[in-house]
């Protein structure tokens, strides 16, 4: 089974909410309070794979550039892509949604790079 296919099951296990992340769900994983600067603007990364979020956290730990409390596993949150897209399309959305950046799965990025060669 491909890694991205396991993500809804993982989200169900992590939240204990089977009904929140069904087969049609696309869970996004993020750390509460984790942001970085890109082109001078603050952005909040949303990961399509928990494993990639975890790898990023390990990298930040090694660098020592982020407060350890921010990197705790208990700060991991999960939202459904459909909810995020609805929020982004809403004319009354919270301005914080303008600071969200989607981080596509590395598997997909590797495929796109291979096809472009």
ZALO-391553 format. One record per atom (N, C-alpha, C): x negated, z negated, y; atom name; residue number from 0. Coordinates in steps of 0.05 Angstrom, whole numbers, plus 5000, padded with zeros to 4 digits. Example, Ala and Ser with C-alpha at 12.3 -4.5 7.8 and 13.67 -1.06 7.14 Angstrom:
// residues 2
<site u="4736" w="4844" v="4886" atomo="N" num="0"/>
<site u="4754" w="4844" v="4910" atomo="CA" num="0"/>
<site u="4736" w="4844" v="4934" atomo="C" num="0"/>
<site u="4743" w="4858" v="4955" atomo="N" num="1"/>
<site u="4727" w="4857" v="4979" atomo="CA" num="1"/>
<site u="4742" w="4843" v="5001" atomo="C" num="1"/>
END
This chain:
// residues 117
<site u="4983" w="5000" v="4976" atomo="N" num="0"/>
<site u="5000" w="5000" v="5000" atomo="CA" num="0"/>
<site u="4982" w="5000" v="5025" atomo="C" num="0"/>
<site u="4989" w="5017" v="5044" atomo="N" num="1"/>
<site u="4974" w="5019" v="5069" atomo="CA" num="1"/>
<site u="4978" w="4993" v="5085" atomo="C" num="1"/>
<site u="4957" w="4986" v="5100" atomo="N" num="2"/>
<site u="4957" w="4961" v="5115" atomo="CA" num="2"/>
<site u="4981" w="4959" v="5134" atomo="C" num="2"/>
<site u="4988" w="4981" v="5148" atomo="N" num="3"/>
<site u="5010" w="4980" v="5167" atomo="CA" num="3"/>
<site u="5037" w="4976" v="5153" atomo="C" num="3"/>
<site u="5039" w="4983" v="5128" atomo="N" num="4"/>
<site u="5064" w="4979" v="5113" atomo="CA" num="4"/>
<site u="5069" w="4949" v="5107" atomo="C" num="4"/>
<site u="5047" w="4934" v="5106" atomo="N" num="5"/>
<site u="5050" w="4905" v="5100" atomo="CA" num="5"/>
<site u="5057" w="4888" v="5124" atomo="C" num="5"/>
<site u="5054" w="4899" v="5148" atomo="N" num="6"/>
<site u="5057" w="4883" v="5172" atomo="CA" num="6"/>
<site u="5085" w="4870" v="5175" atomo="C" num="6"/>
<site u="5107" w="4884" v="5169" atomo="N" num="7"/>
<site u="5133" w="4870" v="5171" atomo="CA" num="7"/>
<site u="5135" w="4846" v="5151" atomo="C" num="7"/>
<site u="5125" w="4850" v="5127" atomo="N" num="8"/>
<site u="5125" w="4827" v="5108" atomo="CA" num="8"/>
<site u="5108" w="4804" v="5118" atomo="C" num="8"/>
<site u="5085" w="4810" v="5130" atomo="N" num="9"/>
<site u="5068" w="4790" v="5141" atomo="CA" num="9"/>
<site u="5082" w="4775" v="5164" atomo="C" num="9"/>
<site u="5095" w="4790" v="5181" atomo="N" num="10"/>
<site u="5110" w="4778" v="5203" atomo="CA" num="10"/>
<site u="5132" w="4760" v="5193" atomo="C" num="10"/>
<site u="5146" w="4768" v="5172" atomo="N" num="11"/>
<site u="5166" w="4751" v="5160" atomo="CA" num="11"/>
<site u="5154" w="4725" v="5150" atomo="C" num="11"/>
<site u="5132" w="4726" v="5136" atomo="N" num="12"/>
<site u="5118" w="4703" v="5126" atomo="CA" num="12"/>
<site u="5109" w="4684" v="5148" atomo="C" num="12"/>
<site u="5097" w="4696" v="5169" atomo="N" num="13"/>
<site u="5086" w="4680" v="5190" atomo="CA" num="13"/>
<site u="5108" w="4666" v="5207" atomo="C" num="13"/>
<site u="5131" w="4679" v="5210" atomo="N" num="14"/>
<site u="5152" w="4667" v="5227" atomo="CA" num="14"/>
<site u="5172" w="4652" v="5210" atomo="C" num="14"/>
<site u="5174" w="4659" v="5185" atomo="N" num="15"/>
<site u="5195" w="4647" v="5168" atomo="CA" num="15"/>
<site u="5222" w="4658" v="5174" atomo="C" num="15"/>
<site u="5223" w="4681" v="5187" atomo="N" num="16"/>
<site u="5248" w="4694" v="5195" atomo="CA" num="16"/>
<site u="5250" w="4722" v="5182" atomo="C" num="16"/>
<site u="5260" w="4722" v="5158" atomo="N" num="17"/>
<site u="5262" w="4748" v="5144" atomo="CA" num="17"/>
<site u="5280" w="4768" v="5158" atomo="C" num="17"/>
<site u="5301" w="4758" v="5171" atomo="N" num="18"/>
<site u="5320" w="4775" v="5184" atomo="CA" num="18"/>
<site u="5309" w="4788" v="5210" atomo="C" num="18"/>
<site u="5288" w="4776" v="5221" atomo="N" num="19"/>
<site u="5277" w="4786" v="5246" atomo="CA" num="19"/>
<site u="5259" w="4810" v="5243" atomo="C" num="19"/>
<site u="5247" w="4813" v="5219" atomo="N" num="20"/>
<site u="5228" w="4835" v="5215" atomo="CA" num="20"/>
<site u="5235" w="4848" v="5188" atomo="C" num="20"/>
<site u="5254" w="4867" v="5189" atomo="N" num="21"/>
<site u="5262" w="4881" v="5166" atomo="CA" num="21"/>
<site u="5245" w="4906" v="5162" atomo="C" num="21"/>
<site u="5254" w="4923" v="5144" atomo="N" num="22"/>
<site u="5238" w="4947" v="5137" atomo="CA" num="22"/>
<site u="5235" w="4966" v="5161" atomo="C" num="22"/>
<site u="5254" w="4966" v="5180" atomo="N" num="23"/>
<site u="5253" w="4983" v="5203" atomo="CA" num="23"/>
<site u="5238" w="4971" v="5226" atomo="C" num="23"/>
<site u="5228" w="4947" v="5223" atomo="N" num="24"/>
<site u="5214" w="4933" v="5244" atomo="CA" num="24"/>
<site u="5185" w="4942" v="5246" atomo="C" num="24"/>
<site u="5175" w="4941" v="5270" atomo="N" num="25"/>
<site u="5146" w="4946" v="5275" atomo="CA" num="25"/>
<site u="5137" w="4922" v="5290" atomo="C" num="25"/>
<site u="5126" w="4902" v="5276" atomo="N" num="26"/>
<site u="5117" w="4878" v="5290" atomo="CA" num="26"/>
<site u="5091" w="4883" v="5306" atomo="C" num="26"/>
<site u="5090" w="4870" v="5329" atomo="N" num="27"/>
<site u="5066" w="4870" v="5345" atomo="CA" num="27"/>
<site u="5056" w="4842" v="5347" atomo="C" num="27"/>
<site u="5030" w="4838" v="5345" atomo="N" num="28"/>
<site u="5017" w="4812" v="5344" atomo="CA" num="28"/>
<site u="5001" w="4808" v="5370" atomo="C" num="28"/>
<site u="5004" w="4784" v="5382" atomo="N" num="29"/>
<site u="4988" w="4778" v="5405" atomo="CA" num="29"/>
<site u="4982" w="4748" v="5407" atomo="C" num="29"/>
<site u="4962" w="4742" v="5422" atomo="N" num="30"/>
<site u="4954" w="4714" v="5427" atomo="CA" num="30"/>
<site u="4965" w="4705" v="5454" atomo="C" num="30"/>
<site u="4980" w="4684" v="5454" atomo="N" num="31"/>
<site u="4991" w="4673" v="5479" atomo="CA" num="31"/>
<site u="4967" w="4667" v="5498" atomo="C" num="31"/>
<site u="4968" w="4678" v="5522" atomo="N" num="32"/>
<site u="4948" w="4672" v="5542" atomo="CA" num="32"/>
<site u="4923" w="4689" v="5541" atomo="C" num="32"/>
<site u="4921" w="4706" v="5521" atomo="N" num="33"/>
<site u="4897" w="4723" v="5519" atomo="CA" num="33"/>
<site u="4901" w="4749" v="5535" atomo="C" num="33"/>
<site u="4885" w="4752" v="5555" atomo="N" num="34"/>
<site u="4886" w="4776" v="5572" atomo="CA" num="34"/>
<site u="4857" w="4785" v="5578" atomo="C" num="34"/>
<site u="4854" w="4810" v="5586" atomo="N" num="35"/>
<site u="4827" w="4819" v="5595" atomo="CA" num="35"/>
<site u="4831" w="4839" v="5617" atomo="C" num="35"/>
<site u="4809" w="4844" v="5631" atomo="N" num="36"/>
<site u="4810" w="4863" v="5653" atomo="CA" num="36"/>
<site u="4803" w="4891" v="5643" atomo="C" num="36"/>
<site u="4819" w="4910" v="5653" atomo="N" num="37"/>
<site u="4814" w="4938" v="5647" atomo="CA" num="37"/>
<site u="4820" w="4954" v="5673" atomo="C" num="37"/>
<site u="4800" w="4967" v="5682" atomo="N" num="38"/>
<site u="4802" w="4982" v="5708" atomo="CA" num="38"/>
<site u="4812" w="4964" v="5730" atomo="C" num="38"/>
<site u="4802" w="4939" v="5730" atomo="N" num="39"/>
<site u="4808" w="4920" v="5751" atomo="CA" num="39"/>
<site u="4835" w="4907" v="5749" atomo="C" num="39"/>
<site u="4850" w="4914" v="5729" atomo="N" num="40"/>
<site u="4877" w="4902" v="5725" atomo="CA" num="40"/>
<site u="4877" w="4884" v="5700" atomo="C" num="40"/>
<site u="4893" w="4863" v="5701" atomo="N" num="41"/>
<site u="4897" w="4846" v="5678" atomo="CA" num="41"/>
<site u="4916" w="4859" v="5658" atomo="C" num="41"/>
<site u="4908" w="4859" v="5633" atomo="N" num="42"/>
<site u="4925" w="4870" v="5612" atomo="CA" num="42"/>
<site u="4926" w="4851" v="5588" atomo="C" num="42"/>
<site u="4949" w="4851" v="5575" atomo="N" num="43"/>
<site u="4954" w="4835" v="5551" atomo="CA" num="43"/>
<site u="4956" w="4853" v="5527" atomo="C" num="43"/>
<site u="4937" w="4850" v="5508" atomo="N" num="44"/>
<site u="4937" w="4868" v="5485" atomo="CA" num="44"/>
<site u="4958" w="4861" v="5464" atomo="C" num="44"/>
<site u="4971" w="4881" v="5454" atomo="N" num="45"/>
<site u="4990" w="4879" v="5432" atomo="CA" num="45"/>
<site u="4979" w="4894" v="5409" atomo="C" num="45"/>
<site u="4974" w="4881" v="5386" atomo="N" num="46"/>
<site u="4961" w="4893" v="5363" atomo="CA" num="46"/>
<site u="4983" w="4901" v="5342" atomo="C" num="46"/>
<site u="4980" w="4924" v="5330" atomo="N" num="47"/>
<site u="4998" w="4932" v="5309" atomo="CA" num="47"/>
<site u="4991" w="4920" v="5282" atomo="C" num="47"/>
<site u="4967" w="4910" v="5280" atomo="N" num="48"/>
<site u="4958" w="4897" v="5255" atomo="CA" num="48"/>
<site u="4947" w="4869" v="5260" atomo="C" num="48"/>
<site u="4957" w="4850" v="5245" atomo="N" num="49"/>
<site u="4947" w="4823" v="5248" atomo="CA" num="49"/>
<site u="4917" w="4821" v="5242" atomo="C" num="49"/>
<site u="4908" w="4836" v="5222" atomo="N" num="50"/>
<site u="4880" w="4835" v="5215" atomo="CA" num="50"/>
<site u="4862" w="4844" v="5238" atomo="C" num="50"/>
<site u="4871" w="4863" v="5253" atomo="N" num="51"/>
<site u="4855" w="4872" v="5275" atomo="CA" num="51"/>
<site u="4855" w="4852" v="5298" atomo="C" num="51"/>
<site u="4877" w="4839" v="5302" atomo="N" num="52"/>
<site u="4878" w="4817" v="5322" atomo="CA" num="52"/>
<site u="4858" w="4795" v="5313" atomo="C" num="52"/>
<site u="4859" w="4788" v="5288" atomo="N" num="53"/>
<site u="4842" w="4767" v="5277" atomo="CA" num="53"/>
<site u="4812" w="4775" v="5280" atomo="C" num="53"/>
<site u="4806" w="4800" v="5275" atomo="N" num="54"/>
<site u="4778" w="4810" v="5278" atomo="CA" num="54"/>
<site u="4770" w="4808" v="5307" atomo="C" num="54"/>
<site u="4788" w="4814" v="5326" atomo="N" num="55"/>
<site u="4782" w="4812" v="5354" atomo="CA" num="55"/>
<site u="4777" w="4783" v="5362" atomo="C" num="55"/>
<site u="4793" w="4765" v="5351" atomo="N" num="56"/>
<site u="4789" w="4737" v="5357" atomo="CA" num="56"/>
<site u="4762" w="4728" v="5347" atomo="C" num="56"/>
<site u="4754" w="4736" v="5323" atomo="N" num="57"/>
<site u="4727" w="4729" v="5313" atomo="CA" num="57"/>
<site u="4705" w="4739" v="5331" atomo="C" num="57"/>
<site u="4709" w="4764" v="5341" atomo="N" num="58"/>
<site u="4689" w="4775" v="5359" atomo="CA" num="58"/>
<site u="4687" w="4759" v="5385" atomo="C" num="58"/>
<site u="4710" w="4750" v="5396" atomo="N" num="59"/>
<site u="4710" w="4734" v="5420" atomo="CA" num="59"/>
<site u="4697" w="4707" v="5415" atomo="C" num="59"/>
<site u="4702" w="4696" v="5391" atomo="N" num="60"/>
<site u="4689" w="4670" v="5385" atomo="CA" num="60"/>
<site u="4659" w="4673" v="5385" atomo="C" num="60"/>
<site u="4649" w="4694" v="5373" atomo="N" num="61"/>
<site u="4620" w="4698" v="5372" atomo="CA" num="61"/>
<site u="4608" w="4701" v="5400" atomo="C" num="61"/>
<site u="4623" w="4715" v="5418" atomo="N" num="62"/>
<site u="4614" w="4719" v="5445" atomo="CA" num="62"/>
<site u="4616" w="4694" v="5462" atomo="C" num="62"/>
<site u="4635" w="4677" v="5455" atomo="N" num="63"/>
<site u="4639" w="4652" v="5470" atomo="CA" num="63"/>
<site u="4650" w="4656" v="5498" atomo="C" num="63"/>
<site u="4665" w="4679" v="5502" atomo="N" num="64"/>
<site u="4675" w="4686" v="5528" atomo="CA" num="64"/>
<site u="4703" w="4676" v="5534" atomo="C" num="64"/>
<site u="4717" w="4666" v="5514" atomo="N" num="65"/>
<site u="4744" w="4657" v="5517" atomo="CA" num="65"/>
<site u="4747" w="4628" v="5508" atomo="C" num="65"/>
<site u="4763" w="4613" v="5522" atomo="N" num="66"/>
<site u="4769" w="4585" v="5515" atomo="CA" num="66"/>
<site u="4778" w="4583" v="5485" atomo="C" num="66"/>
<site u="4766" w="4565" v="5470" atomo="N" num="67"/>
<site u="4773" w="4562" v="5442" atomo="CA" num="67"/>
<site u="4802" w="4556" v="5437" atomo="C" num="67"/>
<site u="4815" w="4541" v="5455" atomo="N" num="68"/>
<site u="4843" w="4534" v="5452" atomo="CA" num="68"/>
<site u="4860" w="4560" v="5452" atomo="C" num="68"/>
<site u="4853" w="4579" v="5468" atomo="N" num="69"/>
<site u="4868" w="4604" v="5469" atomo="CA" num="69"/>
<site u="4866" w="4619" v="5443" atomo="C" num="69"/>
<site u="4844" w="4616" v="5428" atomo="N" num="70"/>
<site u="4839" w="4631" v="5404" atomo="CA" num="70"/>
<site u="4851" w="4618" v="5379" atomo="C" num="70"/>
<site u="4864" w="4596" v="5381" atomo="N" num="71"/>
<site u="4876" w="4582" v="5358" atomo="CA" num="71"/>
<site u="4898" w="4599" v="5345" atomo="C" num="71"/>
<site u="4899" w="4599" v="5319" atomo="N" num="72"/>
<site u="4918" w="4615" v="5304" atomo="CA" num="72"/>
<site u="4947" w="4607" v="5312" atomo="C" num="72"/>
<site u="4951" w="4582" v="5320" atomo="N" num="73"/>
<site u="4978" w="4574" v="5327" atomo="CA" num="73"/>
<site u="4988" w="4588" v="5352" atomo="C" num="73"/>
<site u="4970" w="4601" v="5367" atomo="N" num="74"/>
<site u="4978" w="4616" v="5391" atomo="CA" num="74"/>
<site u="4987" w="4644" v="5385" atomo="C" num="74"/>
<site u="4986" w="4653" v="5359" atomo="N" num="75"/>
<site u="4994" w="4680" v="5352" atomo="CA" num="75"/>
<site u="5024" w="4682" v="5354" atomo="C" num="75"/>
<site u="5033" w="4702" v="5368" atomo="N" num="76"/>
<site u="5062" w="4708" v="5371" atomo="CA" num="76"/>
<site u="5067" w="4736" v="5360" atomo="C" num="76"/>
<site u="5092" w="4740" v="5352" atomo="N" num="77"/>
<site u="5099" w="4766" v="5341" atomo="CA" num="77"/>
<site u="5125" w="4775" v="5354" atomo="C" num="77"/>
<site u="5125" w="4800" v="5363" atomo="N" num="78"/>
<site u="5149" w="4812" v="5375" atomo="CA" num="78"/>
<site u="5153" w="4839" v="5361" atomo="C" num="78"/>
<site u="5178" w="4849" v="5362" atomo="N" num="79"/>
<site u="5184" w="4874" v="5350" atomo="CA" num="79"/>
<site u="5180" w="4896" v="5371" atomo="C" num="79"/>
<site u="5168" w="4918" v="5362" atomo="N" num="80"/>
<site u="5163" w="4941" v="5380" atomo="CA" num="80"/>
<site u="5188" w="4950" v="5394" atomo="C" num="80"/>
<site u="5210" w="4951" v="5379" atomo="N" num="81"/>
<site u="5236" w="4961" v="5391" atomo="CA" num="81"/>
<site u="5244" w="4943" v="5414" atomo="C" num="81"/>
<site u="5240" w="4917" v="5411" atomo="N" num="82"/>
<site u="5247" w="4898" v="5433" atomo="CA" num="82"/>
<site u="5229" w="4904" v="5457" atomo="C" num="82"/>
<site u="5203" w="4908" v="5452" atomo="N" num="83"/>
<site u="5185" w="4913" v="5474" atomo="CA" num="83"/>
<site u="5192" w="4939" v="5489" atomo="C" num="83"/>
<site u="5199" w="4960" v="5473" atomo="N" num="84"/>
<site u="5207" w="4986" v="5486" atomo="CA" num="84"/>
<site u="5232" w="4983" v="5502" atomo="C" num="84"/>
<site u="5251" w="4968" v="5492" atomo="N" num="85"/>
<site u="5276" w="4963" v="5507" atomo="CA" num="85"/>
<site u="5270" w="4948" v="5533" atomo="C" num="85"/>
<site u="5252" w="4929" v="5531" atomo="N" num="86"/>
<site u="5245" w="4914" v="5555" atomo="CA" num="86"/>
<site u="5231" w="4932" v="5575" atomo="C" num="86"/>
<site u="5213" w="4949" v="5566" atomo="N" num="87"/>
<site u="5199" w="4967" v="5583" atomo="CA" num="87"/>
<site u="5218" w="4987" v="5597" atomo="C" num="87"/>
<site u="5239" w="4995" v="5583" atomo="N" num="88"/>
<site u="5258" w="5014" v="5594" atomo="CA" num="88"/>
<site u="5278" w="5001" v="5613" atomo="C" num="88"/>
<site u="5280" w="4975" v="5613" atomo="N" num="89"/>
<site u="5299" w="4960" v="5629" atomo="CA" num="89"/>
<site u="5291" w="4961" v="5659" atomo="C" num="89"/>
<site u="5311" w="4968" v="5676" atomo="N" num="90"/>
<site u="5304" w="4968" v="5705" atomo="CA" num="90"/>
<site u="5300" w="4939" v="5716" atomo="C" num="90"/>
<site u="5309" w="4919" v="5701" atomo="N" num="91"/>
<site u="5306" w="4891" v="5710" atomo="CA" num="91"/>
<site u="5285" w="4876" v="5695" atomo="C" num="91"/>
<site u="5266" w="4891" v="5684" atomo="N" num="92"/>
<site u="5245" w="4878" v="5667" atomo="CA" num="92"/>
<site u="5227" w="4860" v="5684" atomo="C" num="92"/>
<site u="5216" w="4841" v="5670" atomo="N" num="93"/>
<site u="5197" w="4822" v="5682" atomo="CA" num="93"/>
<site u="5172" w="4838" v="5688" atomo="C" num="93"/>
<site u="5159" w="4835" v="5711" atomo="N" num="94"/>
<site u="5135" w="4849" v="5718" atomo="CA" num="94"/>
<site u="5112" w="4845" v="5698" atomo="C" num="94"/>
<site u="5112" w="4824" v="5683" atomo="N" num="95"/>
<site u="5091" w="4819" v="5663" atomo="CA" num="95"/>
<site u="5089" w="4842" v="5643" atomo="C" num="95"/>
<site u="5112" w="4856" v="5638" atomo="N" num="96"/>
<site u="5112" w="4879" v="5619" atomo="CA" num="96"/>
<site u="5095" w="4902" v="5629" atomo="C" num="96"/>
<site u="5090" w="4903" v="5655" atomo="N" num="97"/>
<site u="5073" w="4924" v="5666" atomo="CA" num="97"/>
<site u="5043" w="4920" v="5658" atomo="C" num="97"/>
<site u="5037" w="4896" v="5648" atomo="N" num="98"/>
<site u="5010" w="4888" v="5641" atomo="CA" num="98"/>
<site u="5004" w="4890" v="5611" atomo="C" num="98"/>
<site u="5023" w="4901" v="5596" atomo="N" num="99"/>
<site u="5020" w="4902" v="5567" atomo="CA" num="99"/>
<site u="5006" w="4928" v="5559" atomo="C" num="99"/>
<site u="4988" w="4926" v="5540" atomo="N" num="100"/>
<site u="4974" w="4950" v="5530" atomo="CA" num="100"/>
<site u="4977" w="4949" v="5499" atomo="C" num="100"/>
<site u="4984" w="4972" v="5487" atomo="N" num="101"/>
<site u="4986" w="4974" v="5458" atomo="CA" num="101"/>
<site u="4959" w="4982" v="5447" atomo="C" num="101"/>
<site u="4951" w="4968" v="5426" atomo="N" num="102"/>
<site u="4926" w="4974" v="5413" atomo="CA" num="102"/>
<site u="4933" w="4986" v="5385" atomo="C" num="102"/>
<site u="4930" w="5013" v="5383" atomo="N" num="103"/>
<site u="4938" w="5026" v="5358" atomo="CA" num="103"/>
<site u="4920" w="5017" v="5335" atomo="C" num="103"/>
<site u="4931" w="5019" v="5311" atomo="N" num="104"/>
<site u="4915" w="5011" v="5287" atomo="CA" num="104"/>
<site u="4890" w="5028" v="5285" atomo="C" num="104"/>
<site u="4869" w="5016" v="5277" atomo="N" num="105"/>
<site u="4843" w="5030" v="5273" atomo="CA" num="105"/>
<site u="4846" w="5053" v="5253" atomo="C" num="105"/>
<site u="4862" w="5049" v="5232" atomo="N" num="106"/>
<site u="4866" w="5070" v="5212" atomo="CA" num="106"/>
<site u="4876" w="5095" v="5225" atomo="C" num="106"/>
<site u="4896" w="5092" v="5242" atomo="N" num="107"/>
<site u="4907" w="5115" v="5256" atomo="CA" num="107"/>
<site u="4888" w="5128" v="5275" atomo="C" num="107"/>
<site u="4873" w="5112" v="5289" atomo="N" num="108"/>
<site u="4853" w="5123" v="5308" atomo="CA" num="108"/>
<site u="4831" w="5138" v="5293" atomo="C" num="108"/>
<site u="4823" w="5128" v="5270" atomo="N" num="109"/>
<site u="4803" w="5142" v="5253" atomo="CA" num="109"/>
<site u="4814" w="5169" v="5244" atomo="C" num="109"/>
<site u="4840" w="5170" v="5236" atomo="N" num="110"/>
<site u="4852" w="5195" v="5227" atomo="CA" num="110"/>
<site u="4853" w="5215" v="5250" atomo="C" num="110"/>
<site u="4861" w="5207" v="5274" atomo="N" num="111"/>
<site u="4863" w="5225" v="5297" atomo="CA" num="111"/>
<site u="4835" w="5236" v="5303" atomo="C" num="111"/>
<site u="4815" w="5219" v="5302" atomo="N" num="112"/>
<site u="4787" w="5228" v="5308" atomo="CA" num="112"/>
<site u="4778" w="5249" v="5287" atomo="C" num="112"/>
<site u="4785" w="5244" v="5261" atomo="N" num="113"/>
<site u="4778" w="5262" v="5240" atomo="CA" num="113"/>
<site u="4791" w="5289" v="5243" atomo="C" num="113"/>
<site u="4816" w="5289" v="5251" atomo="N" num="114"/>
<site u="4832" w="5314" v="5254" atomo="CA" num="114"/>
<site u="4821" w="5330" v="5278" atomo="C" num="114"/>
<site u="4812" w="5316" v="5299" atomo="N" num="115"/>
<site u="4802" w="5330" v="5323" atomo="CA" num="115"/>
<site u="4775" w="5343" v="5319" atomo="C" num="115"/>
<site u="4760" w="5336" v="5298" atomo="N" num="116"/>
<site u="4733" w="5348" v="5293" atomo="CA" num="116"/>
<site u="4735" w="5376" v="5283" atomo="C" num="116"/>
END
